[in-house]
Amino acid sequence: MYRLNVWLIATAMCAVQSSSAFAQDPSAIIGSVIGIIGSEIERQQQIEAWKNSPEYQDQQIEPGGLTRGQVRIVQQLLLQNGHDIGAPDGIVGPKTMAVVAQMQRRAGVAVNGYPTQQLLDALLDAQ
């Protein structure tokens, strides 16, 4: 689920093994290691929350010139029109690219599989 920094864990474990304090009070060192791991998990959760925030998604420009929020709208519209693009997440994955490429071929425009403002506008106009 959350990616832990392997280097951080390995460093903490080396500190435990090389510490003479471990022989005297193992619970203190183990508590420190658990604290380090807990901090790393919390940091990863904050990063994930930030990446999923509207502010971040509206700043991220995907290939094709749309923000992740706009890509999500394209995906929702494609899904409403019966296309299998997976879950609308704002990320241009293989399913989204396949459907967009198919639409680009039908429209006679350059095929790259990335949603563009032109496609977004066409989908919105078709509503």
FIKOLZA-1660 file (N, C-alpha, C; in steps of 0.1 Angstrom, whole numbers, plus 5000, padded with zeros to 4 digits):
% residues 127
   i   px   py   pz ch aa at
   1 5008 4988 5000  A  M  N
   1 5000 5000 5000  A  M CA
   1 5009 5013 5000  A  M  C
   2 5015 5015 5011  A  Y  N
   2 5024 5027 5012  A  Y CA
   2 5038 5022 5010  A  Y  C
   3 5045 5029 5001  A  R  N
   3 5059 5025 4998  A  R CA
   3 5068 5030 5009  A  R  C
   4 5074 5021 5016  A  L  N
   4 5084 5025 5026  A  L CA
   4 5098 5027 5020  A  L  C
   5 5105 5036 5025  A  N  N
   5 5118 5038 5020  A  N CA
   5 5127 5027 5026  A  N  C
   6 5131 5018 5017  A  V  N
   6 5139 5006 5021  A  V CA
   6 5152 5010 5028  A  V  C
   7 5158 5021 5022  A  W  N
   7 5171 5026 5027  A  W CA
   7 5169 5030 5042  A  W  C
   8 5158 5037 5045  A  L  N
   8 5155 5042 5058  A  L CA
   8 5154 5030 5068  A  L  C
   9 5147 5020 5064  A  I  N
   9 5145 5008 5073  A  I CA
   9 5158 5001 5075  A  I  C
  10 5166 4999 5064  A  A  N
  10 5179 4992 5065  A  A CA
  10 5188 5000 5074  A  A  C
  11 5188 5013 5073  A  T  N
  11 5197 5022 5082  A  T CA
  11 5192 5020 5096  A  T  C
  12 5179 5021 5099  A  A  N
  12 5175 5019 5112  A  A CA
  12 5178 5006 5118  A  A  C
  13 5177 4995 5110  A  M  N
  13 5180 4982 5115  A  M CA
  13 5195 4981 5118  A  M  C
  14 5204 4987 5110  A  C  N
  14 5218 4987 5112  A  C CA
  14 5221 4994 5125  A  C  C
  15 5214 5005 5127  A  A  N
  15 5217 5012 5140  A  A CA
  15 5213 5004 5152  A  A  C
  16 5203 4996 5151  A  V  N
  16 5198 4987 5162  A  V CA
  16 5209 4977 5164  A  V  C
  17 5214 4971 5153  A  Q  N
  17 5223 4960 5155  A  Q CA
  17 5237 4964 5160  A  Q  C
  18 5241 4976 5156  A  S  N
  18 5254 4981 5160  A  S CA
  18 5254 4989 5174  A  S  C
  19 5242 4991 5179  A  S  N
  19 5241 4999 5191  A  S CA
  19 5244 4990 5204  A  S  C
  20 5253 4995 5212  A  S  N
  20 5255 4987 5225  A  S CA
  20 5243 4990 5234  A  S  C
  21 5235 5000 5231  A  A  N
  21 5224 5003 5240  A  A CA
  21 5213 4992 5238  A  A  C
  22 5213 4986 5226  A  F  N
  22 5204 4976 5223  A  F CA
  22 5205 4964 5234  A  F  C
  23 5217 4961 5237  A  A  N
  23 5219 4950 5247  A  A CA
  23 5214 4954 5260  A  A  C
  24 5214 4967 5264  A  Q  N
  24 5210 4972 5277  A  Q CA
  24 5195 4974 5277  A  Q  C
  25 5189 4980 5266  A  D  N
  25 5175 4983 5266  A  D CA
  25 5170 4982 5252  A  D  C
  26 5167 4969 5248  A  P  N
  26 5162 4967 5234  A  P CA
  26 5149 4974 5231  A  P  C
  27 5140 4976 5241  A  S  N
  27 5127 4982 5238  A  S CA
  27 5129 4997 5234  A  S  C
  28 5139 5004 5239  A  A  N
  28 5141 5018 5235  A  A CA
  28 5145 5019 5220  A  A  C
  29 5154 5010 5216  A  I  N
  29 5158 5010 5202  A  I CA
  29 5147 5006 5193  A  I  C
  30 5140 4996 5197  A  I  N
  30 5129 4991 5188  A  I CA
  30 5118 5002 5187  A  I  C
  31 5116 5008 5198  A  G  N
  31 5106 5020 5198  A  G CA
  31 5111 5031 5189  A  G  C
  32 5124 5033 5188  A  S  N
  32 5129 5043 5179  A  S CA
  32 5127 5039 5164  A  S  C
  33 5129 5026 5162  A  V  N
  33 5128 5021 5148  A  V CA
  33 5113 5022 5144  A  V  C
  34 5104 5018 5153  A  I  N
  34 5090 5019 5150  A  I CA
  34 5086 5033 5148  A  I  C
  35 5091 5043 5155  A  G  N
  35 5089 5057 5153  A  G CA
  35 5093 5062 5140  A  G  C
  36 5105 5057 5135  A  I  N
  36 5110 5061 5122  A  I CA
  36 5101 5056 5111  A  I  C
  37 5097 5043 5112  A  I  N
  37 5088 5037 5102  A  I CA
  37 5075 5044 5102  A  I  C
  38 5069 5047 5114  A  G  N
  38 5057 5054 5115  A  G CA
  38 5057 5068 5108  A  G  C
  39 5069 5075 5110  A  S  N
  39 5070 5088 5104  A  S CA
  39 5071 5087 5089  A  S  C
  40 5077 5077 5084  A  E  N
  40 5078 5074 5070  A  E CA
  40 5064 5071 5064  A  E  C
  41 5057 5063 5071  A  I  N
  41 5043 5060 5066  A  I CA
  41 5035 5073 5066  A  I  C
  42 5036 5081 5076  A  E  N
  42 5028 5094 5076  A  E CA
  42 5032 5103 5065  A  E  C
  43 5045 5103 5062  A  R  N
  43 5051 5112 5051  A  R CA
  43 5045 5107 5038  A  R  C
  44 5045 5094 5036  A  Q  N
  44 5039 5088 5023  A  Q CA
  44 5024 5091 5022  A  Q  C
  45 5017 5091 5033  A  Q  N
  45 5003 5094 5033  A  Q CA
  45 5001 5109 5029  A  Q  C
  46 5009 5118 5034  A  Q  N
  46 5008 5132 5031  A  Q CA
  46 5011 5134 5016  A  Q  C
  47 5021 5127 5011  A  I  N
  47 5024 5129 4997  A  I CA
  47 5012 5124 4988  A  I  C
  48 5006 5112 4991  A  E  N
  48 4995 5107 4984  A  E CA
  48 4983 5117 4985  A  E  C
  49 4981 5122 4996  A  A  N
  49 4969 5132 4998  A  A CA
  49 4972 5144 4990  A  A  C
  50 4984 5149 4989  A  W  N
  50 4988 5161 4981  A  W CA
  50 4986 5158 4966  A  W  C
  51 4991 5146 4962  A  K  N
  51 4990 5143 4948  A  K CA
  51 4975 5141 4944  A  K  C
  52 4966 5138 4953  A  N  N
  52 4952 5137 4949  A  N CA
  52 4944 5149 4952  A  N  C
  53 4951 5160 4956  A  S  N
  53 4944 5173 4959  A  S CA
  53 4941 5180 4946  A  S  C
  54 4930 5187 4945  A  P  N
  54 4926 5195 4933  A  P CA
  54 4937 5204 4929  A  P  C
  55 4944 5210 4939  A  E  N
  55 4955 5220 4935  A  E CA
  55 4966 5213 4927  A  E  C
  56 4970 5201 4932  A  Y  N
  56 4981 5194 4925  A  Y CA
  56 4976 5190 4911  A  Y  C
  57 4964 5184 4911  A  Q  N
  57 4959 5178 4898  A  Q CA
  57 4957 5189 4888  A  Q  C
  58 4953 5201 4892  A  D  N
  58 4950 5212 4883  A  D CA
  58 4964 5218 4878  A  D  C
  59 4975 5215 4884  A  Q  N
  59 4987 5221 4880  A  Q CA
  59 4995 5211 4871  A  Q  C
  60 4992 5198 4872  A  Q  N
  60 4999 5188 4865  A  Q CA
  60 4994 5188 4850  A  Q  C
  61 5002 5191 4841  A  I  N
  61 4998 5191 4827  A  I CA
  61 5002 5177 4821  A  I  C
  62 4993 5170 4816  A  E  N
  62 4995 5157 4810  A  E CA
  62 4999 5159 4795  A  E  C
  63 5005 5149 4789  A  P  N
  63 5007 5150 4775  A  P CA
  63 4994 5152 4768  A  P  C
  64 4993 5161 4758  A  G  N
  64 4981 5165 4752  A  G CA
  64 4976 5179 4757  A  G  C
  65 4982 5184 4768  A  G  N
  65 4980 5197 4772  A  G CA
  65 4969 5199 4782  A  G  C
  66 4963 5188 4787  A  L  N
  66 4952 5189 4797  A  L CA
  66 4958 5187 4811  A  L  C
  67 4951 5193 4821  A  T  N
  67 4955 5190 4835  A  T CA
  67 4949 5176 4838  A  T  C
  68 4953 5171 4850  A  R  N
  68 4948 5158 4854  A  R CA
  68 4933 5159 4856  A  R  C
  69 4928 5170 4862  A  G  N
  69 4914 5173 4864  A  G CA
  69 4906 5172 4851  A  G  C
  70 4912 5178 4840  A  Q  N
  70 4905 5178 4827  A  Q CA
  70 4905 5164 4821  A  Q  C
  71 4916 5157 4823  A  V  N
  71 4917 5143 4818  A  V CA
  71 4906 5135 4825  A  V  C
  72 4904 5137 4838  A  R  N
  72 4894 5130 4845  A  R CA
  72 4880 5133 4839  A  R  C
  73 4878 5145 4835  A  I  N
  73 4865 5149 4829  A  I CA
  73 4863 5141 4816  A  I  C
  74 4874 5141 4807  A  V  N
  74 4874 5134 4795  A  V CA
  74 4871 5119 4797  A  V  C
  75 4877 5113 4808  A  Q  N
  75 4875 5099 4811  A  Q CA
  75 4860 5097 4815  A  Q  C
  76 4855 5106 4823  A  Q  N
  76 4841 5104 4828  A  Q CA
  76 4832 5105 4816  A  Q  C
  77 4834 5114 4806  A  L  N
  77 4826 5115 4795  A  L CA
  77 4827 5103 4786  A  L  C
  78 4839 5098 4784  A  L  N
  78 4841 5086 4776  A  L CA
  78 4834 5074 4782  A  L  C
  79 4834 5073 4795  A  L  N
  79 4828 5062 4803  A  L CA
  79 4812 5064 4801  A  L  C
  80 4807 5076 4802  A  Q  N
  80 4793 5078 4800  A  Q CA
  80 4788 5074 4786  A  Q  C
  81 4798 5075 4776  A  N  N
  81 4795 5072 4762  A  N CA
  81 4797 5057 4759  A  N  C
  82 4800 5049 4770  A  G  N
  82 4801 5035 4768  A  G CA
  82 4815 5029 4765  A  G  C
  83 4825 5037 4766  A  H  N
  83 4839 5033 4764  A  H CA
  83 4845 5027 4777  A  H  C
  84 4852 5016 4775  A  D  N
  84 4859 5010 4787  A  D CA
  84 4872 5017 4789  A  D  C
  85 4873 5026 4798  A  I  N
  85 4886 5033 4800  A  I CA
  85 4891 5030 4815  A  I  C
  86 4884 5021 4822  A  G  N
  86 4887 5019 4836  A  G CA
  86 4881 5030 4845  A  G  C
  87 4886 5032 4857  A  A  N
  87 4881 5042 4866  A  A CA
  87 4887 5056 4862  A  A  C
  88 4878 5066 4861  A  P  N
  88 4883 5079 4858  A  P CA
  88 4892 5084 4869  A  P  C
  89 4905 5085 4867  A  D  N
  89 4915 5089 4877  A  D CA
  89 4924 5101 4873  A  D  C
  90 4922 5106 4861  A  G  N
  90 4930 5117 4856  A  G CA
  90 4943 5113 4851  A  G  C
  91 4946 5100 4850  A  I  N
  91 4959 5095 4845  A  I CA
  91 4956 5089 4831  A  I  C
  92 4964 5093 4822  A  V  N
  92 4963 5087 4808  A  V CA
  92 4970 5073 4808  A  V  C
  93 4961 5063 4810  A  G  N
  93 4967 5049 4810  A  G CA
  93 4964 5043 4797  A  G  C
  94 4967 5030 4796  A  P  N
  94 4966 5023 4783  A  P CA
  94 4951 5022 4778  A  P  C
  95 4942 5021 4786  A  K  N
  95 4928 5020 4782  A  K CA
  95 4923 5034 4776  A  K  C
  96 4926 5044 4784  A  T  N
  96 4923 5058 4779  A  T CA
  96 4930 5060 4766  A  T  C
  97 4942 5057 4765  A  M  N
  97 4950 5060 4752  A  M CA
  97 4944 5052 4741  A  M  C
  98 4940 5040 4743  A  A  N
  98 4934 5032 4732  A  A CA
  98 4921 5038 4727  A  A  C
  99 4912 5042 4736  A  V  N
  99 4900 5048 4732  A  V CA
  99 4902 5062 4725  A  V  C
 100 4911 5070 4730  A  V  N
 100 4914 5083 4724  A  V CA
 100 4920 5081 4710  A  V  C
 101 4929 5071 4709  A  A  N
 101 4936 5069 4696  A  A CA
 101 4925 5065 4686  A  A  C
 102 4916 5056 4690  A  Q  N
 102 4905 5052 4681  A  Q CA
 102 4897 5064 4676  A  Q  C
 103 4894 5073 4686  A  M  N
 103 4886 5085 4682  A  M CA
 103 4894 5094 4673  A  M  C
 104 4907 5095 4675  A  Q  N
 104 4915 5104 4667  A  Q CA
 104 4916 5098 4653  A  Q  C
 105 4917 5085 4651  A  R  N
 105 4917 5079 4638  A  R CA
 105 4904 5082 4631  A  R  C
 106 4893 5080 4638  A  R  N
 106 4880 5083 4632  A  R CA
 106 4878 5097 4627  A  R  C
 107 4884 5106 4635  A  A  N
 107 4883 5121 4632  A  A CA
 107 4893 5125 4621  A  A  C
 108 4903 5116 4618  A  G  N
 108 4913 5120 4608  A  G CA
 108 4923 5129 4612  A  G  C
 109 4926 5130 4625  A  V  N
 109 4936 5138 4631  A  V CA
 109 4948 5130 4635  A  V  C
 110 4959 5137 4638  A  A  N
 110 4971 5130 4642  A  A CA
 110 4968 5121 4654  A  A  C
 111 4973 5108 4654  A  V  N
 111 4970 5098 4664  A  V CA
 111 4982 5097 4674  A  V  C
 112 4979 5101 4686  A  N  N
 112 4989 5099 4697  A  N CA
 112 4983 5093 4709  A  N  C
 113 4970 5092 4710  A  G  N
 113 4964 5086 4722  A  G CA
 113 4962 5095 4734  A  G  C
 114 4966 5108 4733  A  Y  N
 114 4965 5116 4744  A  Y CA
 114 4953 5126 4743  A  Y  C
 115 4944 5127 4753  A  P  N
 115 4933 5136 4752  A  P CA
 115 4938 5150 4751  A  P  C
 116 4931 5158 4742  A  T  N
 116 4934 5172 4740  A  T CA
 116 4922 5181 4743  A  T  C
 117 4925 5194 4743  A  Q  N
 117 4914 5203 4745  A  Q CA
 117 4903 5202 4735  A  Q  C
 118 4907 5199 4722  A  Q  N
 118 4898 5197 4711  A  Q CA
 118 4889 5185 4714  A  Q  C
 119 4894 5174 4719  A  L  N
 119 4886 5163 4723  A  L CA
 119 4876 5166 4734  A  L  C
 120 4882 5173 4744  A  L  N
 120 4873 5176 4756  A  L CA
 120 4862 5185 4751  A  L  C
 121 4865 5195 4743  A  D  N
 121 4854 5204 4738  A  D CA
 121 4844 5196 4730  A  D  C
 122 4848 5187 4722  A  A  N
 122 4839 5179 4713  A  A CA
 122 4830 5170 4722  A  A  C
 123 4836 5164 4733  A  L  N
 123 4828 5156 4742  A  L CA
 123 4818 5164 4749  A  L  C
 124 4822 5176 4754  A  L  N
 124 4813 5185 4761  A  L CA
 124 4802 5189 4752  A  L  C
 125 4805 5193 4739  A  D  N
 125 4795 5197 4730  A  D CA
 125 4785 5186 4727  A  D  C
 126 4789 5174 4727  A  A  N
 126 4780 5162 4724  A  A CA
 126 4770 5159 4735  A  A  C
 127 4772 5165 4747  A  Q  N
 127 4764 5163 4758  A  Q CA
 127 4750 5169 4757  A  Q  C
% end
